Amino acid sequence: MKILIVEDELRTADYLSKGLTEQGCTVDAAHNGIDGQHLALTHDYDVIVLDVMLPGQDGFAVLRALRAVKQTPVIMLTARDRVEDRIKGLHEGADDYLVKPFSFLELLARLQALNRRGRKQEPVQLRIANLQIDLLARKAFRGATRIDLTAKEFALLAVLARRQGEILSKTAIAELVWDMNFDSNTNVVEVAIKRLRDKIDAPFSPKLLHTIRGMGYVMELRDTESEAQGEGGAL
């Protein structure tokens, strides 16, 4: 799950970012309304956590700008327990509302619910040949064998599996999994792909994770002939 946190209280923002990252989420954070609006409009997020009281412009203004072009699920945070604020936020297009102080576990549950609601057409489980991926339980299997994956390895696998048959460049993978601009001098994507391949492909058959030389990576089931013609070679 890719999440944007727009929160001007640095300790709160850092606490939420750390907690969500530990849950396997990719997190961006902005500490004012202007930066938050820029990120919300220029990137794709699964859910946005948006504080009401923000410097630059408040959360309601950010929400209005977002709703003019996108329907990304938004949960609003406020320290003010006023019914008027909740009603205004919902009228502006917020999907949920949480009053500070709040439980992190409650926020996490609400984020997961909004993410599921925003992905109604996405299956809970993905299957490619004998590879099975449970997106909710964050588990992967080849046949009956459970594959032990780190949070980032699972995120990488989920991105590739959701877009099976689509060639993803290193730049696209870096943004989708690590939320960073790709640096041609770093080998973080290659290393991650190799580790994932060692776990999900090396001990099993058929091979599903393919390198397309000069283009990127693709996850798909291939027959022997097409693999021989199109495979650019493993790392």
C-alpha positions as CSV (number, residue, x, y, z in Angstrom):
1,M,0.0,0.0,0.0
2,K,1.4,3.4,-1.0
3,I,0.4,6.2,1.4
4,L,0.8,9.9,1.6
5,I,0.8,11.5,5.0
6,V,0.2,15.3,5.1
7,E,0.8,16.3,8.7
8,D,2.6,19.4,10.1
9,E,3.3,17.9,13.5
10,L,6.8,16.4,12.8
11,R,6.7,13.9,15.6
12,T,3.2,12.6,14.6
13,A,4.3,12.4,10.9
14,D,7.5,10.5,11.8
15,Y,5.7,8.1,14.1
16,L,3.1,7.3,11.5
17,S,5.7,7.0,8.7
18,K,7.8,4.6,10.8
19,G,4.8,2.5,11.9
20,L,3.3,2.2,8.4
21,T,6.7,1.4,6.8
22,E,7.1,-1.4,9.4
23,Q,3.8,-2.7,8.1
24,G,5.2,-3.0,4.6
25,C,3.7,0.3,3.3
26,T,5.5,2.8,1.1
27,V,5.2,6.2,2.7
28,D,5.6,9.8,1.5
29,A,5.2,12.7,4.0
30,A,4.6,16.4,3.6
31,H,4.4,18.9,6.4
32,N,2.4,21.7,4.8
33,G,-0.6,21.9,2.6
34,I,1.2,23.2,-0.5
35,D,3.7,20.3,-0.6
36,G,1.0,17.9,0.3
37,Q,-1.2,19.0,-2.6
38,H,1.7,18.8,-5.0
39,L,2.5,15.2,-4.0
40,A,-1.2,14.2,-4.1
41,L,-1.7,15.6,-7.6
42,T,1.6,14.4,-9.1
43,H,1.8,10.9,-7.7
44,D,-0.6,8.0,-7.4
45,Y,-1.4,6.8,-3.8
46,D,-3.6,4.1,-2.5
47,V,-4.7,6.2,0.5
48,I,-3.9,9.7,1.7
49,V,-3.8,10.7,5.4
50,L,-4.6,14.4,5.5
51,D,-4.5,16.7,8.5
52,V,-7.1,19.5,8.7
53,M,-4.9,22.3,10.3
54,L,-1.9,22.8,8.0
55,P,0.4,25.7,7.2
56,G,0.2,27.1,3.7
57,Q,-3.3,26.0,3.1
58,D,-5.6,23.8,5.1
59,G,-6.6,20.2,4.5
60,F,-10.0,21.2,3.1
61,A,-8.3,23.2,0.4
62,V,-6.0,20.3,-0.4
63,L,-9.0,18.0,-0.6
64,R,-10.9,20.2,-2.9
65,A,-7.9,20.5,-5.3
66,L,-7.5,16.7,-5.2
67,R,-11.2,15.9,-5.8
68,A,-11.2,18.1,-8.9
69,V,-9.0,15.6,-10.6
70,K,-8.7,12.4,-8.5
71,Q,-10.7,10.1,-6.3
72,T,-7.9,8.8,-4.1
73,P,-9.3,7.6,-0.8
74,V,-8.7,10.2,1.9
75,I,-8.8,9.9,5.7
76,M,-8.7,13.3,7.5
77,L,-7.1,13.9,10.9
78,T,-8.0,16.7,13.3
79,A,-7.3,17.7,16.8
80,R,-10.7,19.4,16.9
81,D,-13.6,17.2,18.0
82,R,-16.2,19.4,16.2
83,V,-19.1,17.9,14.3
84,E,-19.0,20.9,11.9
85,D,-15.4,20.0,10.8
86,R,-16.4,16.4,10.2
87,I,-19.4,17.3,8.1
88,K,-17.4,19.8,6.1
89,G,-14.7,17.3,5.4
90,L,-17.2,14.7,4.3
91,H,-19.0,17.2,2.1
92,E,-15.7,18.1,0.5
93,G,-15.1,14.5,-0.4
94,A,-13.3,12.9,2.5
95,D,-13.8,9.1,2.8
96,D,-13.2,8.8,6.6
97,Y,-12.4,11.0,9.6
98,L,-10.3,10.4,12.7
99,V,-10.0,12.7,15.7
100,K,-6.6,13.0,17.5
101,P,-5.4,11.4,19.7
102,F,-6.1,8.1,18.0
103,S,-4.8,4.5,18.1
104,F,-2.3,3.6,15.4
105,L,-4.0,0.2,15.1
106,E,-7.3,1.9,14.4
107,L,-5.7,4.2,11.8
108,L,-4.1,1.1,10.2
109,A,-7.4,-0.7,10.1
110,R,-9.2,2.3,8.5
111,L,-6.4,2.7,5.9
112,Q,-6.7,-1.0,5.0
113,A,-10.5,-0.7,4.7
114,L,-10.2,2.4,2.5
115,N,-7.6,0.6,0.4
116,R,-9.8,-2.4,-0.1
117,R,-12.7,-0.1,-1.0
118,G,-10.6,1.8,-3.5
119,R,-9.6,-1.5,-5.1
120,K,-12.9,-3.3,-5.4
121,Q,-11.9,-4.8,-8.8
122,E,-8.6,-6.2,-7.6
123,P,-8.6,-9.8,-6.4
124,V,-7.4,-10.6,-2.9
125,Q,-5.2,-13.4,-4.3
126,L,-3.1,-13.6,-7.5
127,R,-2.0,-16.7,-9.3
128,I,0.6,-17.2,-12.0
129,A,1.1,-20.9,-12.8
130,N,1.9,-22.5,-9.4
131,L,2.8,-19.2,-7.8
132,Q,0.0,-18.0,-5.4
133,I,0.1,-14.6,-3.7
134,D,-2.3,-13.6,-0.9
135,L,-2.3,-9.8,-0.9
136,L,-4.1,-9.4,2.4
137,A,-2.2,-12.0,4.4
138,R,1.0,-11.0,2.6
139,K,2.0,-14.6,1.9
140,A,3.4,-16.3,-1.2
141,F,3.6,-20.0,-2.2
142,R,5.0,-22.0,-5.0
143,G,2.7,-25.0,-5.0
144,A,2.5,-26.1,-1.3
145,T,5.8,-24.4,-0.4
146,R,5.6,-21.2,1.6
147,I,8.1,-18.6,0.4
148,D,9.7,-16.4,3.1
149,L,9.8,-12.8,1.9
150,T,10.8,-9.5,3.5
151,A,8.3,-6.6,3.3
152,K,10.1,-5.0,0.4
153,E,10.4,-8.4,-1.4
154,F,6.7,-9.0,-1.1
155,A,6.0,-5.4,-2.3
156,L,8.2,-6.0,-5.3
157,L,6.5,-9.4,-6.0
158,A,3.0,-7.8,-5.7
159,V,3.9,-5.0,-8.1
160,L,5.2,-7.5,-10.7
161,A,2.3,-9.9,-10.2
162,R,-0.4,-7.2,-10.4
163,R,1.1,-6.2,-13.8
164,Q,1.9,-9.7,-15.1
165,G,2.8,-9.6,-18.7
166,E,3.8,-5.9,-18.6
167,I,7.5,-5.0,-18.8
168,L,8.4,-2.7,-15.9
169,S,11.5,-0.5,-16.2
170,K,13.9,0.0,-13.3
171,T,12.6,3.5,-13.0
172,A,9.0,2.3,-12.6
173,I,10.0,-0.3,-10.1
174,A,12.0,2.1,-8.0
175,E,9.1,4.5,-7.8
176,L,6.4,1.9,-7.2
177,V,8.3,-0.1,-4.6
178,W,10.8,2.3,-3.0
179,D,9.1,5.6,-4.0
180,M,12.3,7.1,-5.1
181,N,13.7,8.6,-8.3
182,F,15.8,6.0,-10.1
183,D,19.6,6.7,-10.0
184,S,21.5,4.9,-12.7
185,N,24.5,4.6,-10.4
186,T,22.6,2.4,-7.9
187,N,21.9,-1.3,-8.3
188,V,19.1,-1.5,-5.7
189,V,16.6,-2.7,-8.2
190,E,18.9,-5.4,-9.7
191,V,19.9,-6.6,-6.3
192,A,16.2,-6.8,-5.2
193,I,15.2,-8.6,-8.4
194,K,18.0,-11.2,-7.9
195,R,17.0,-11.9,-4.3
196,L,13.4,-12.3,-5.3
197,R,14.3,-14.5,-8.2
198,D,16.5,-16.7,-5.9
199,K,13.4,-17.2,-3.7
200,I,10.5,-17.6,-6.0
201,D,12.1,-19.0,-9.2
202,A,15.5,-20.7,-8.6
203,P,14.2,-23.7,-6.7
204,F,11.0,-24.0,-8.7
205,S,9.6,-24.6,-12.2
206,P,8.4,-23.0,-14.4
207,K,10.4,-19.8,-14.3
208,L,8.2,-16.7,-14.0
209,L,10.4,-13.7,-13.5
210,H,12.2,-12.6,-16.7
211,T,14.7,-10.0,-17.5
212,I,14.2,-8.1,-20.8
213,R,17.6,-6.7,-21.8
214,G,17.6,-2.9,-22.0
215,M,14.0,-2.6,-21.0
216,G,13.3,-4.0,-17.5
217,Y,11.5,-7.0,-16.0
218,V,8.3,-8.9,-16.5
219,M,6.5,-11.6,-14.6
220,E,4.7,-14.1,-16.8
221,L,4.4,-17.7,-17.7
222,R,6.2,-18.5,-21.0
223,D,6.4,-21.5,-23.2
224,T,9.9,-22.8,-24.0
225,E,10.0,-21.3,-27.5
226,S,9.0,-17.7,-26.5
227,E,11.3,-17.8,-23.5
228,A,14.3,-18.7,-25.7
229,Q,13.5,-15.9,-28.1
230,G,12.6,-13.1,-25.7
231,E,14.6,-13.8,-22.6
232,G,17.4,-11.3,-22.0
233,G,19.1,-13.4,-19.4
234,A,19.0,-13.7,-15.6
235,L,21.1,-11.5,-13.3
